[in-house]
């Protein structure tokens, strides 16, 4: 367990005596971010009859609309006033699926303020946590934050098989963050937890359907275009990358989440050790890194693209033009040639 017994006792006490509990998760929230946040919300409802507010920095993909109570989420970008009001009234804050205040975008200042003013708990599985809260629940080996939230709630008295709403949320995050149970962080324990969640009679095939079988025609066309015209393979560095400009995204009617998973195809090319996806958003370049084996994209992104994450999956950013971001990638790769070819 990522909290010791005395921390757990303190946190339980805080939950019991708090009037306003709020969950915040990271920017561009994914299945694990939303699943853990809404999962905690539903679990606390059953366990303590407590209402939790969930705040996300910006919009989430429509494919996650099916999550129970997703309509109650406050999106900071478009509901600044209400979200600020809630955070200012918060006396217990949960930070889920991120470990650095820089991961919440425009919400950062307000988050730092709230975290320093009230009691705050982090539950997260990314590398190198920054201890900006008192209770740092970090386990970098965990498959997902949802798996951690499951174990956390179990210590608070949750049944092995929780209610259907909680189970749906937690299953979604475990499934998406493990790449449908195939990434190396998937353990026997992960499967045991998933099995316990399935016993709540959740409709797991529908979850899969929502997440992976709802592609728009324009998205599939964009992926085809990316593969045909925008995929660059650099065999000398065992690296493949895809870059997409705002103009290209708009040409294919880009919707939030449309690029989810695309980077894995760059990595899937035989002989490739690192896959990179760069996309131009509002004047900055958002970057996804994936790797296999012992090449750490966490370190690579931290050193060159102001990001980080996991050893084999990380995010980054470049402030400038897309062409310059590509040049920077070409420029730094030679320093990593040995590691990439090891
Ligand atoms: Mn996660």
py3Dmol code that shows the C-alpha trace and the ligand (Angstrom):
import py3Dmol

protein = """\
ATOM      1  CA  UNK A   1       0.000   0.000   0.000  1.00  0.00           C
ATOM      2  CA  UNK A   2       1.298   3.451  -0.920  1.00  0.00           C
ATOM      3  CA  UNK A   3       0.133   5.033   2.372  1.00  0.00           C
ATOM      4  CA  UNK A   4       1.219   3.711   5.760  1.00  0.00           C
ATOM      5  CA  UNK A   5      -1.290   2.895   8.483  1.00  0.00           C
ATOM      6  CA  UNK A   6      -1.033   6.195  10.294  1.00  0.00           C
ATOM      7  CA  UNK A   7      -1.434   8.166   7.047  1.00  0.00           C
ATOM      8  CA  UNK A   8      -4.486   6.061   6.216  1.00  0.00           C
ATOM      9  CA  UNK A   9      -5.997   6.725   9.620  1.00  0.00           C
ATOM     10  CA  UNK A  10      -5.395  10.450   9.189  1.00  0.00           C
ATOM     11  CA  UNK A  11      -6.870  10.502   5.684  1.00  0.00           C
ATOM     12  CA  UNK A  12      -9.937   8.564   6.842  1.00  0.00           C
ATOM     13  CA  UNK A  13     -10.412  11.074   9.613  1.00  0.00           C
ATOM     14  CA  UNK A  14     -10.085  13.953   7.169  1.00  0.00           C
ATOM     15  CA  UNK A  15     -12.693  12.397   4.873  1.00  0.00           C
ATOM     16  CA  UNK A  16     -15.136  11.951   7.757  1.00  0.00           C
ATOM     17  CA  UNK A  17     -14.734  15.544   8.907  1.00  0.00           C
ATOM     18  CA  UNK A  18     -14.607  17.352   5.581  1.00  0.00           C
ATOM     19  CA  UNK A  19     -17.526  19.334   4.235  1.00  0.00           C
ATOM     20  CA  UNK A  20     -16.271  19.851   0.723  1.00  0.00           C
ATOM     21  CA  UNK A  21     -14.130  17.199  -0.966  1.00  0.00           C
ATOM     22  CA  UNK A  22     -12.814  17.875  -4.457  1.00  0.00           C
ATOM     23  CA  UNK A  23     -10.917  15.790  -6.988  1.00  0.00           C
ATOM     24  CA  UNK A  24      -8.664  17.365  -9.599  1.00  0.00           C
ATOM     25  CA  UNK A  25      -7.047  15.437 -12.432  1.00  0.00           C
ATOM     26  CA  UNK A  26      -4.670  16.289 -15.268  1.00  0.00           C
ATOM     27  CA  UNK A  27      -5.063  18.261 -18.476  1.00  0.00           C
ATOM     28  CA  UNK A  28      -6.374  16.371 -21.524  1.00  0.00           C
ATOM     29  CA  UNK A  29      -7.994  13.857 -19.180  1.00  0.00           C
ATOM     30  CA  UNK A  30      -7.946  10.249 -20.380  1.00  0.00           C
ATOM     31  CA  UNK A  31      -9.715   7.065 -19.276  1.00  0.00           C
ATOM     32  CA  UNK A  32      -7.552   6.629 -16.193  1.00  0.00           C
ATOM     33  CA  UNK A  33      -7.830  10.282 -15.142  1.00  0.00           C
ATOM     34  CA  UNK A  34     -11.618  10.374 -15.442  1.00  0.00           C
ATOM     35  CA  UNK A  35     -12.134   6.763 -14.332  1.00  0.00           C
ATOM     36  CA  UNK A  36     -10.163   7.276 -11.110  1.00  0.00           C
ATOM     37  CA  UNK A  37     -11.810  10.642 -10.372  1.00  0.00           C
ATOM     38  CA  UNK A  38     -15.367   9.458 -10.969  1.00  0.00           C
ATOM     39  CA  UNK A  39     -14.580   6.083  -9.390  1.00  0.00           C
ATOM     40  CA  UNK A  40     -13.481   7.834  -6.189  1.00  0.00           C
ATOM     41  CA  UNK A  41     -16.623   9.990  -6.350  1.00  0.00           C
ATOM     42  CA  UNK A  42     -18.931   6.980  -6.554  1.00  0.00           C
ATOM     43  CA  UNK A  43     -16.977   4.990  -3.974  1.00  0.00           C
ATOM     44  CA  UNK A  44     -17.131   7.857  -1.455  1.00  0.00           C
ATOM     45  CA  UNK A  45     -20.845   8.195  -2.091  1.00  0.00           C
ATOM     46  CA  UNK A  46     -21.356   4.529  -1.090  1.00  0.00           C
ATOM     47  CA  UNK A  47     -18.780   4.487   1.708  1.00  0.00           C
ATOM     48  CA  UNK A  48     -19.342   7.826   3.405  1.00  0.00           C
ATOM     49  CA  UNK A  49     -22.488   9.267   1.766  1.00  0.00           C
ATOM     50  CA  UNK A  50     -20.257  12.170   0.733  1.00  0.00           C
ATOM     51  CA  UNK A  51     -20.586  14.195  -2.451  1.00  0.00           C
ATOM     52  CA  UNK A  52     -17.312  14.849  -4.250  1.00  0.00           C
ATOM     53  CA  UNK A  53     -16.845  17.492  -6.939  1.00  0.00           C
ATOM     54  CA  UNK A  54     -14.652  16.558  -9.895  1.00  0.00           C
ATOM     55  CA  UNK A  55     -12.741  19.313 -11.692  1.00  0.00           C
ATOM     56  CA  UNK A  56     -10.760  18.805 -14.910  1.00  0.00           C
ATOM     57  CA  UNK A  57      -8.573  21.502 -16.511  1.00  0.00           C
ATOM     58  CA  UNK A  58     -10.015  21.129 -20.022  1.00  0.00           C
ATOM     59  CA  UNK A  59     -12.403  19.131 -22.192  1.00  0.00           C
ATOM     60  CA  UNK A  60     -12.383  15.333 -22.315  1.00  0.00           C
ATOM     61  CA  UNK A  61     -13.114  13.088 -25.320  1.00  0.00           C
ATOM     62  CA  UNK A  62     -16.751  12.382 -26.093  1.00  0.00           C
ATOM     63  CA  UNK A  63     -15.924   8.663 -26.000  1.00  0.00           C
ATOM     64  CA  UNK A  64     -15.746   8.990 -22.183  1.00  0.00           C
ATOM     65  CA  UNK A  65     -19.221  10.520 -21.859  1.00  0.00           C
ATOM     66  CA  UNK A  66     -20.597   7.110 -20.897  1.00  0.00           C
ATOM     67  CA  UNK A  67     -18.817   7.154 -17.515  1.00  0.00           C
ATOM     68  CA  UNK A  68     -21.421   7.435 -14.738  1.00  0.00           C
ATOM     69  CA  UNK A  69     -21.762  11.064 -13.555  1.00  0.00           C
ATOM     70  CA  UNK A  70     -19.499  12.428 -16.312  1.00  0.00           C
ATOM     71  CA  UNK A  71     -22.138  15.147 -16.729  1.00  0.00           C
ATOM     72  CA  UNK A  72     -21.339  16.443 -13.230  1.00  0.00           C
ATOM     73  CA  UNK A  73     -17.680  17.190 -14.088  1.00  0.00           C
ATOM     74  CA  UNK A  74     -16.630  20.825 -13.937  1.00  0.00           C
ATOM     75  CA  UNK A  75     -14.435  21.710 -16.907  1.00  0.00           C
ATOM     76  CA  UNK A  76     -12.250  24.586 -15.695  1.00  0.00           C
ATOM     77  CA  UNK A  77     -11.666  26.006 -19.193  1.00  0.00           C
ATOM     78  CA  UNK A  78     -15.357  26.736 -19.690  1.00  0.00           C
ATOM     79  CA  UNK A  79     -16.676  26.936 -16.107  1.00  0.00           C
ATOM     80  CA  UNK A  80     -13.942  29.003 -14.432  1.00  0.00           C
ATOM     81  CA  UNK A  81     -16.190  30.768 -11.971  1.00  0.00           C
ATOM     82  CA  UNK A  82     -17.980  27.715 -10.645  1.00  0.00           C
ATOM     83  CA  UNK A  83     -14.773  25.635 -10.487  1.00  0.00           C
ATOM     84  CA  UNK A  84     -12.943  28.423  -8.626  1.00  0.00           C
ATOM     85  CA  UNK A  85     -15.800  28.718  -6.167  1.00  0.00           C
ATOM     86  CA  UNK A  86     -15.695  24.971  -5.482  1.00  0.00           C
ATOM     87  CA  UNK A  87     -11.908  24.910  -5.015  1.00  0.00           C
ATOM     88  CA  UNK A  88     -12.013  27.890  -2.668  1.00  0.00           C
ATOM     89  CA  UNK A  89     -14.569  26.094  -0.504  1.00  0.00           C
ATOM     90  CA  UNK A  90     -12.642  22.786  -0.575  1.00  0.00           C
ATOM     91  CA  UNK A  91     -11.244  21.443   2.669  1.00  0.00           C
ATOM     92  CA  UNK A  92      -9.970  18.107   1.348  1.00  0.00           C
ATOM     93  CA  UNK A  93      -8.375  17.846  -2.087  1.00  0.00           C
ATOM     94  CA  UNK A  94      -7.515  14.699  -4.043  1.00  0.00           C
ATOM     95  CA  UNK A  95      -5.033  14.965  -6.915  1.00  0.00           C
ATOM     96  CA  UNK A  96      -5.428  11.907  -9.122  1.00  0.00           C
ATOM     97  CA  UNK A  97      -3.282  10.589 -11.981  1.00  0.00           C
ATOM     98  CA  UNK A  98      -0.732  13.426 -11.919  1.00  0.00           C
ATOM     99  CA  UNK A  99       2.157  14.265  -9.635  1.00  0.00           C
ATOM    100  CA  UNK A 100       3.183  17.783 -10.555  1.00  0.00           C
ATOM    101  CA  UNK A 101       1.075  20.965 -10.421  1.00  0.00           C
ATOM    102  CA  UNK A 102       2.352  21.827 -13.913  1.00  0.00           C
ATOM    103  CA  UNK A 103       0.188  19.017 -15.303  1.00  0.00           C
ATOM    104  CA  UNK A 104      -3.098  20.886 -14.806  1.00  0.00           C
ATOM    105  CA  UNK A 105      -2.548  23.734 -17.274  1.00  0.00           C
ATOM    106  CA  UNK A 106      -4.326  26.978 -16.433  1.00  0.00           C
ATOM    107  CA  UNK A 107      -5.581  25.472 -13.205  1.00  0.00           C
ATOM    108  CA  UNK A 108      -2.038  25.390 -11.788  1.00  0.00           C
ATOM    109  CA  UNK A 109      -2.082  28.545  -9.693  1.00  0.00           C
ATOM    110  CA  UNK A 110      -5.455  27.779  -8.144  1.00  0.00           C
ATOM    111  CA  UNK A 111      -4.393  24.187  -7.501  1.00  0.00           C
ATOM    112  CA  UNK A 112      -1.167  25.246  -5.755  1.00  0.00           C
ATOM    113  CA  UNK A 113      -3.142  27.713  -3.665  1.00  0.00           C
ATOM    114  CA  UNK A 114      -5.733  25.102  -2.687  1.00  0.00           C
ATOM    115  CA  UNK A 115      -3.132  22.402  -1.983  1.00  0.00           C
ATOM    116  CA  UNK A 116      -1.195  24.687   0.353  1.00  0.00           C
ATOM    117  CA  UNK A 117      -4.321  25.922   2.135  1.00  0.00           C
ATOM    118  CA  UNK A 118      -6.184  22.679   2.780  1.00  0.00           C
ATOM    119  CA  UNK A 119      -5.423  18.989   3.293  1.00  0.00           C
ATOM    120  CA  UNK A 120      -4.380  17.363   0.038  1.00  0.00           C
ATOM    121  CA  UNK A 121      -3.841  13.781  -1.076  1.00  0.00           C
ATOM    122  CA  UNK A 122      -2.088  12.602  -4.248  1.00  0.00           C
ATOM    123  CA  UNK A 123      -2.688   9.179  -5.774  1.00  0.00           C
ATOM    124  CA  UNK A 124      -0.573   8.624  -8.866  1.00  0.00           C
ATOM    125  CA  UNK A 125       1.698   6.253 -10.770  1.00  0.00           C
ATOM    126  CA  UNK A 126       3.921   8.598 -12.820  1.00  0.00           C
ATOM    127  CA  UNK A 127       7.693   8.943 -12.316  1.00  0.00           C
ATOM    128  CA  UNK A 128       9.369  11.458  -9.994  1.00  0.00           C
ATOM    129  CA  UNK A 129       6.503  12.874  -7.936  1.00  0.00           C
ATOM    130  CA  UNK A 130       6.819  16.425  -6.684  1.00  0.00           C
ATOM    131  CA  UNK A 131       5.704  16.469  -3.043  1.00  0.00           C
ATOM    132  CA  UNK A 132       3.385  19.471  -3.373  1.00  0.00           C
ATOM    133  CA  UNK A 133       0.823  17.843  -1.069  1.00  0.00           C
ATOM    134  CA  UNK A 134       1.107  16.379   2.428  1.00  0.00           C
ATOM    135  CA  UNK A 135      -0.069  12.878   1.527  1.00  0.00           C
ATOM    136  CA  UNK A 136       1.904  11.597  -1.450  1.00  0.00           C
ATOM    137  CA  UNK A 137       0.508   8.272  -2.621  1.00  0.00           C
ATOM    138  CA  UNK A 138       2.909   7.347  -5.402  1.00  0.00           C
ATOM    139  CA  UNK A 139       3.511   3.941  -6.915  1.00  0.00           C
ATOM    140  CA  UNK A 140       5.292   4.090 -10.246  1.00  0.00           C
ATOM    141  CA  UNK A 141       4.927   0.351 -10.785  1.00  0.00           C
ATOM    142  CA  UNK A 142       1.104   0.508 -10.631  1.00  0.00           C
ATOM    143  CA  UNK A 143      -0.746  -0.248 -13.871  1.00  0.00           C
ATOM    144  CA  UNK A 144      -3.058   2.720 -13.419  1.00  0.00           C
ATOM    145  CA  UNK A 145      -4.326   5.250 -10.940  1.00  0.00           C
ATOM    146  CA  UNK A 146      -7.620   3.333 -11.033  1.00  0.00           C
ATOM    147  CA  UNK A 147      -5.884   0.249  -9.643  1.00  0.00           C
ATOM    148  CA  UNK A 148      -4.443   2.425  -6.850  1.00  0.00           C
ATOM    149  CA  UNK A 149      -7.826   4.005  -6.126  1.00  0.00           C
ATOM    150  CA  UNK A 150      -9.341   0.523  -5.914  1.00  0.00           C
ATOM    151  CA  UNK A 151      -6.774  -0.549  -3.305  1.00  0.00           C
ATOM    152  CA  UNK A 152      -7.082   2.764  -1.454  1.00  0.00           C
ATOM    153  CA  UNK A 153     -10.882   2.435  -1.244  1.00  0.00           C
ATOM    154  CA  UNK A 154     -10.564  -1.192  -0.126  1.00  0.00           C
ATOM    155  CA  UNK A 155      -8.558  -0.033   2.902  1.00  0.00           C
ATOM    156  CA  UNK A 156     -11.378   2.445   3.605  1.00  0.00           C
ATOM    157  CA  UNK A 157     -13.913  -0.372   3.713  1.00  0.00           C
ATOM    158  CA  UNK A 158     -15.026  -0.807   0.097  1.00  0.00           C
ATOM    159  CA  UNK A 159     -16.280  -4.306  -0.771  1.00  0.00           C
ATOM    160  CA  UNK A 160     -14.142  -6.483  -3.027  1.00  0.00           C
ATOM    161  CA  UNK A 161     -16.838  -5.929  -5.661  1.00  0.00           C
ATOM    162  CA  UNK A 162     -18.092  -2.349  -5.397  1.00  0.00           C
ATOM    163  CA  UNK A 163     -21.306  -0.903  -6.816  1.00  0.00           C
ATOM    164  CA  UNK A 164     -21.762  -0.904 -10.574  1.00  0.00           C
ATOM    165  CA  UNK A 165     -20.975   2.807 -11.045  1.00  0.00           C
ATOM    166  CA  UNK A 166     -17.684   2.630  -9.145  1.00  0.00           C
ATOM    167  CA  UNK A 167     -16.774  -0.606 -10.923  1.00  0.00           C
ATOM    168  CA  UNK A 168     -17.476   0.823 -14.393  1.00  0.00           C
ATOM    169  CA  UNK A 169     -15.256   3.846 -13.725  1.00  0.00           C
ATOM    170  CA  UNK A 170     -12.342   1.896 -12.245  1.00  0.00           C
ATOM    171  CA  UNK A 171     -12.470  -0.850 -14.879  1.00  0.00           C
ATOM    172  CA  UNK A 172     -12.332   1.780 -17.638  1.00  0.00           C
ATOM    173  CA  UNK A 173      -9.130   3.332 -16.281  1.00  0.00           C
ATOM    174  CA  UNK A 174      -7.423  -0.002 -15.702  1.00  0.00           C
ATOM    175  CA  UNK A 175      -8.353  -1.174 -19.186  1.00  0.00           C
ATOM    176  CA  UNK A 176      -7.223   1.986 -20.995  1.00  0.00           C
ATOM    177  CA  UNK A 177      -3.972   2.523 -19.042  1.00  0.00           C
ATOM    178  CA  UNK A 178      -2.883  -1.090 -19.520  1.00  0.00           C
ATOM    179  CA  UNK A 179      -3.628  -0.971 -23.267  1.00  0.00           C
ATOM    180  CA  UNK A 180      -6.369  -3.559 -22.698  1.00  0.00           C
ATOM    181  CA  UNK A 181      -4.246  -5.557 -20.235  1.00  0.00           C
ATOM    182  CA  UNK A 182      -1.174  -5.878 -22.448  1.00  0.00           C
ATOM    183  CA  UNK A 183       1.427  -3.420 -21.079  1.00  0.00           C
ATOM    184  CA  UNK A 184       4.183  -4.714 -18.808  1.00  0.00           C
ATOM    185  CA  UNK A 185       2.739  -3.042 -15.688  1.00  0.00           C
ATOM    186  CA  UNK A 186      -0.207  -5.470 -15.913  1.00  0.00           C
ATOM    187  CA  UNK A 187       0.175  -7.928 -13.028  1.00  0.00           C
ATOM    188  CA  UNK A 188      -1.800 -10.890 -11.684  1.00  0.00           C
ATOM    189  CA  UNK A 189      -3.136  -8.411  -9.098  1.00  0.00           C
ATOM    190  CA  UNK A 190      -4.394  -6.180 -11.938  1.00  0.00           C
ATOM    191  CA  UNK A 191      -6.389  -9.083 -13.354  1.00  0.00           C
ATOM    192  CA  UNK A 192      -7.728 -10.056  -9.929  1.00  0.00           C
ATOM    193  CA  UNK A 193      -8.974  -6.494  -9.418  1.00  0.00           C
ATOM    194  CA  UNK A 194     -10.479  -6.441 -12.921  1.00  0.00           C
ATOM    195  CA  UNK A 195     -12.236  -9.727 -12.165  1.00  0.00           C
ATOM    196  CA  UNK A 196     -13.647  -8.311  -8.929  1.00  0.00           C
ATOM    197  CA  UNK A 197     -14.954  -5.304 -10.873  1.00  0.00           C
ATOM    198  CA  UNK A 198     -16.529  -7.532 -13.527  1.00  0.00           C
ATOM    199  CA  UNK A 199     -18.478  -9.257 -10.756  1.00  0.00           C
ATOM    200  CA  UNK A 200     -20.439  -6.008 -10.369  1.00  0.00           C
ATOM    201  CA  UNK A 201     -22.090  -7.003 -13.671  1.00  0.00           C
ATOM    202  CA  UNK A 202     -20.615  -4.097 -15.557  1.00  0.00           C
ATOM    203  CA  UNK A 203     -21.090  -4.161 -19.316  1.00  0.00           C
ATOM    204  CA  UNK A 204     -17.413  -4.431 -20.231  1.00  0.00           C
ATOM    205  CA  UNK A 205     -18.108  -5.028 -23.921  1.00  0.00           C
ATOM    206  CA  UNK A 206     -20.011  -1.751 -24.048  1.00  0.00           C
ATOM    207  CA  UNK A 207     -17.090   0.063 -22.431  1.00  0.00           C
ATOM    208  CA  UNK A 208     -14.826  -1.345 -25.125  1.00  0.00           C
ATOM    209  CA  UNK A 209     -17.356  -0.370 -27.781  1.00  0.00           C
ATOM    210  CA  UNK A 210     -17.510   3.246 -26.506  1.00  0.00           C
ATOM    211  CA  UNK A 211     -13.743   3.575 -26.390  1.00  0.00           C
ATOM    212  CA  UNK A 212     -12.493   1.733 -29.447  1.00  0.00           C
ATOM    213  CA  UNK A 213     -15.342   1.280 -31.895  1.00  0.00           C
ATOM    214  CA  UNK A 214     -16.674   4.800 -32.354  1.00  0.00           C
ATOM    215  CA  UNK A 215     -14.315   6.296 -34.908  1.00  0.00           C
ATOM    216  CA  UNK A 216     -15.588   9.050 -37.155  1.00  0.00           C
ATOM    217  CA  UNK A 217     -14.964   8.811 -40.890  1.00  0.00           C
ATOM    218  CA  UNK A 218     -12.805  11.955 -40.764  1.00  0.00           C
ATOM    219  CA  UNK A 219     -10.658  10.526 -37.960  1.00  0.00           C
ATOM    220  CA  UNK A 220      -9.917   7.373 -39.937  1.00  0.00           C
ATOM    221  CA  UNK A 221      -9.085   9.538 -42.956  1.00  0.00           C
ATOM    222  CA  UNK A 222      -6.723  11.615 -40.805  1.00  0.00           C
ATOM    223  CA  UNK A 223      -4.944   8.478 -39.578  1.00  0.00           C
ATOM    224  CA  UNK A 224      -4.637   7.270 -43.166  1.00  0.00           C
ATOM    225  CA  UNK A 225      -3.153  10.614 -44.150  1.00  0.00           C
ATOM    226  CA  UNK A 226      -0.773  10.505 -41.173  1.00  0.00           C
ATOM    227  CA  UNK A 227       0.470   7.041 -42.173  1.00  0.00           C
ATOM    228  CA  UNK A 228       0.763   7.812 -45.881  1.00  0.00           C
ATOM    229  CA  UNK A 229       2.227  11.302 -45.784  1.00  0.00           C
ATOM    230  CA  UNK A 230       3.410  12.246 -42.309  1.00  0.00           C
ATOM    231  CA  UNK A 231       5.218   9.208 -40.948  1.00  0.00           C
ATOM    232  CA  UNK A 232       9.000   9.516 -40.900  1.00  0.00           C
ATOM    233  CA  UNK A 233      11.241   6.602 -39.974  1.00  0.00           C
ATOM    234  CA  UNK A 234      14.821   7.212 -38.833  1.00  0.00           C
ATOM    235  CA  UNK A 235      16.354   3.717 -38.808  1.00  0.00           C
ATOM    236  CA  UNK A 236      19.730   4.996 -37.546  1.00  0.00           C
ATOM    237  CA  UNK A 237      17.989   6.074 -34.312  1.00  0.00           C
ATOM    238  CA  UNK A 238      15.309   3.353 -34.284  1.00  0.00           C
ATOM    239  CA  UNK A 239      12.814   6.195 -34.104  1.00  0.00           C
ATOM    240  CA  UNK A 240       9.637   6.921 -36.050  1.00  0.00           C
ATOM    241  CA  UNK A 241       7.611  10.094 -35.779  1.00  0.00           C
ATOM    242  CA  UNK A 242       4.385  11.626 -37.032  1.00  0.00           C
ATOM    243  CA  UNK A 243       3.748  15.368 -37.047  1.00  0.00           C
ATOM    244  CA  UNK A 244       0.448  17.135 -37.669  1.00  0.00           C
ATOM    245  CA  UNK A 245      -0.117  20.880 -37.994  1.00  0.00           C
ATOM    246  CA  UNK A 246      -3.246  22.722 -36.870  1.00  0.00           C
ATOM    247  CA  UNK A 247      -4.189  23.129 -40.524  1.00  0.00           C
ATOM    248  CA  UNK A 248      -3.965  19.366 -41.055  1.00  0.00           C
ATOM    249  CA  UNK A 249      -5.953  18.621 -37.899  1.00  0.00           C
ATOM    250  CA  UNK A 250      -8.659  21.041 -38.993  1.00  0.00           C
ATOM    251  CA  UNK A 251      -8.727  19.586 -42.489  1.00  0.00           C
ATOM    252  CA  UNK A 252      -9.850  16.311 -40.904  1.00  0.00           C
ATOM    253  CA  UNK A 253     -12.262  17.942 -38.458  1.00  0.00           C
ATOM    254  CA  UNK A 254     -10.110  17.114 -35.420  1.00  0.00           C
ATOM    255  CA  UNK A 255     -12.061  16.290 -32.256  1.00  0.00           C
ATOM    256  CA  UNK A 256     -10.599  15.884 -28.755  1.00  0.00           C
ATOM    257  CA  UNK A 257      -9.137  12.387 -28.485  1.00  0.00           C
ATOM    258  CA  UNK A 258      -8.810  11.738 -32.236  1.00  0.00           C
ATOM    259  CA  UNK A 259      -5.041  11.272 -31.935  1.00  0.00           C
ATOM    260  CA  UNK A 260      -5.283   8.920 -28.951  1.00  0.00           C
ATOM    261  CA  UNK A 261      -3.240   5.791 -29.736  1.00  0.00           C
ATOM    262  CA  UNK A 262      -1.796   7.043 -33.034  1.00  0.00           C
ATOM    263  CA  UNK A 263       1.739   7.232 -31.623  1.00  0.00           C
ATOM    264  CA  UNK A 264       1.674   3.486 -30.889  1.00  0.00           C
ATOM    265  CA  UNK A 265       1.615   2.791 -34.620  1.00  0.00           C
ATOM    266  CA  UNK A 266       4.852   4.700 -35.120  1.00  0.00           C
ATOM    267  CA  UNK A 267       6.368   2.527 -32.394  1.00  0.00           C
ATOM    268  CA  UNK A 268       4.864  -0.642 -33.866  1.00  0.00           C
ATOM    269  CA  UNK A 269       7.130  -0.535 -36.925  1.00  0.00           C
ATOM    270  CA  UNK A 270       9.564  -3.444 -36.685  1.00  0.00           C
ATOM    271  CA  UNK A 271      12.956  -2.374 -35.359  1.00  0.00           C
ATOM    272  CA  UNK A 272      11.629   0.837 -33.815  1.00  0.00           C
ATOM    273  CA  UNK A 273      12.453   1.658 -30.203  1.00  0.00           C
ATOM    274  CA  UNK A 274      10.841   5.090 -29.915  1.00  0.00           C
ATOM    275  CA  UNK A 275       7.647   6.458 -31.436  1.00  0.00           C
ATOM    276  CA  UNK A 276       6.872  10.179 -31.392  1.00  0.00           C
ATOM    277  CA  UNK A 277       3.724  12.130 -32.220  1.00  0.00           C
ATOM    278  CA  UNK A 278       3.833  15.910 -32.514  1.00  0.00           C
ATOM    279  CA  UNK A 279       0.680  17.936 -32.972  1.00  0.00           C
ATOM    280  CA  UNK A 280       0.320  21.680 -33.153  1.00  0.00           C
ATOM    281  CA  UNK A 281      -2.260  23.126 -30.729  1.00  0.00           C
ATOM    282  CA  UNK A 282      -2.880  26.794 -30.052  1.00  0.00           C
ATOM    283  CA  UNK A 283       0.633  27.890 -30.876  1.00  0.00           C
ATOM    284  CA  UNK A 284       2.472  25.139 -29.029  1.00  0.00           C
ATOM    285  CA  UNK A 285       3.453  21.623 -29.955  1.00  0.00           C
ATOM    286  CA  UNK A 286       2.046  18.782 -27.922  1.00  0.00           C
ATOM    287  CA  UNK A 287       4.238  15.678 -28.008  1.00  0.00           C
ATOM    288  CA  UNK A 288       3.648  12.027 -27.107  1.00  0.00           C
ATOM    289  CA  UNK A 289       6.508   9.580 -26.705  1.00  0.00           C
ATOM    290  CA  UNK A 290       6.351   5.805 -26.568  1.00  0.00           C
ATOM    291  CA  UNK A 291       9.235   3.359 -26.298  1.00  0.00           C
ATOM    292  CA  UNK A 292       9.966  -0.301 -25.862  1.00  0.00           C
ATOM    293  CA  UNK A 293      12.520  -1.971 -23.616  1.00  0.00           C
ATOM    294  CA  UNK A 294      14.858   0.077 -21.484  1.00  0.00           C
ATOM    295  CA  UNK A 295      14.881   3.310 -23.466  1.00  0.00           C
ATOM    296  CA  UNK A 296      13.326   5.832 -21.080  1.00  0.00           C
ATOM    297  CA  UNK A 297      11.109   8.370 -22.819  1.00  0.00           C
ATOM    298  CA  UNK A 298      10.499   9.845 -19.368  1.00  0.00           C
ATOM    299  CA  UNK A 299      14.175  10.900 -19.271  1.00  0.00           C
ATOM    300  CA  UNK A 300      14.214  11.852 -22.949  1.00  0.00           C
ATOM    301  CA  UNK A 301      11.203  14.131 -22.589  1.00  0.00           C
ATOM    302  CA  UNK A 302      12.374  15.640 -19.304  1.00  0.00           C
ATOM    303  CA  UNK A 303      15.749  16.519 -20.816  1.00  0.00           C
ATOM    304  CA  UNK A 304      14.478  17.933 -24.107  1.00  0.00           C
ATOM    305  CA  UNK A 305      10.752  18.635 -24.188  1.00  0.00           C
ATOM    306  CA  UNK A 306       9.720  19.831 -20.718  1.00  0.00           C
ATOM    307  CA  UNK A 307       7.673  16.738 -20.006  1.00  0.00           C
ATOM    308  CA  UNK A 308       7.864  13.279 -18.511  1.00  0.00           C
ATOM    309  CA  UNK A 309       5.644  10.428 -17.420  1.00  0.00           C
ATOM    310  CA  UNK A 310       6.527   6.756 -17.433  1.00  0.00           C
ATOM    311  CA  UNK A 311       9.609   4.903 -18.685  1.00  0.00           C
ATOM    312  CA  UNK A 312       7.817   3.775 -21.854  1.00  0.00           C
ATOM    313  CA  UNK A 313       5.119   6.430 -22.224  1.00  0.00           C
ATOM    314  CA  UNK A 314       5.572  10.143 -21.693  1.00  0.00           C
ATOM    315  CA  UNK A 315       4.305  13.527 -22.789  1.00  0.00           C
ATOM    316  CA  UNK A 316       6.131  16.692 -23.676  1.00  0.00           C
ATOM    317  CA  UNK A 317       5.709  20.143 -25.116  1.00  0.00           C
ATOM    318  CA  UNK A 318       7.588  22.498 -27.415  1.00  0.00           C
ATOM    319  CA  UNK A 319       6.865  26.208 -27.399  1.00  0.00           C
ATOM    320  CA  UNK A 320       7.331  27.314 -30.987  1.00  0.00           C
ATOM    321  CA  UNK A 321       6.686  26.196 -34.534  1.00  0.00           C
ATOM    322  CA  UNK A 322       6.084  22.594 -35.570  1.00  0.00           C
ATOM    323  CA  UNK A 323       9.056  22.642 -37.964  1.00  0.00           C
ATOM    324  CA  UNK A 324      11.318  23.827 -35.159  1.00  0.00           C
ATOM    325  CA  UNK A 325      10.081  21.060 -32.866  1.00  0.00           C
ATOM    326  CA  UNK A 326      10.939  18.528 -35.571  1.00  0.00           C
ATOM    327  CA  UNK A 327      14.384  20.136 -36.018  1.00  0.00           C
ATOM    328  CA  UNK A 328      14.956  19.913 -32.274  1.00  0.00           C
ATOM    329  CA  UNK A 329      14.104  16.200 -32.330  1.00  0.00           C
ATOM    330  CA  UNK A 330      16.608  15.632 -35.169  1.00  0.00           C
ATOM    331  CA  UNK A 331      19.156  17.725 -33.311  1.00  0.00           C
ATOM    332  CA  UNK A 332      19.001  15.834 -29.991  1.00  0.00           C
ATOM    333  CA  UNK A 333      18.632  12.281 -31.347  1.00  0.00           C
ATOM    334  CA  UNK A 334      22.380  11.764 -32.075  1.00  0.00           C
ATOM    335  CA  UNK A 335      23.120  12.083 -28.329  1.00  0.00           C
ATOM    336  CA  UNK A 336      20.834   9.091 -27.770  1.00  0.00           C
ATOM    337  CA  UNK A 337      22.058   6.950 -30.688  1.00  0.00           C
ATOM    338  CA  UNK A 338      23.953   4.559 -28.407  1.00  0.00           C
ATOM    339  CA  UNK A 339      21.042   4.014 -26.043  1.00  0.00           C
ATOM    340  CA  UNK A 340      18.579   3.617 -28.913  1.00  0.00           C
ATOM    341  CA  UNK A 341      20.798   1.098 -30.652  1.00  0.00           C
ATOM    342  CA  UNK A 342      21.771  -0.774 -27.481  1.00  0.00           C
TER     343      UNK A 342
END
"""
ligand_1 = """\
1
MN
Mn -2.760 6.899 -15.524
"""
view = py3Dmol.view(width=600, height=400)
view.addModel(protein, "pdb")
view.setStyle({"model": 0}, {"cartoon": {"style": "trace"}})
view.addModel(ligand_1, "xyz")
view.setStyle({"model": 1}, {"stick": {}})
view.zoomTo()
view.show()
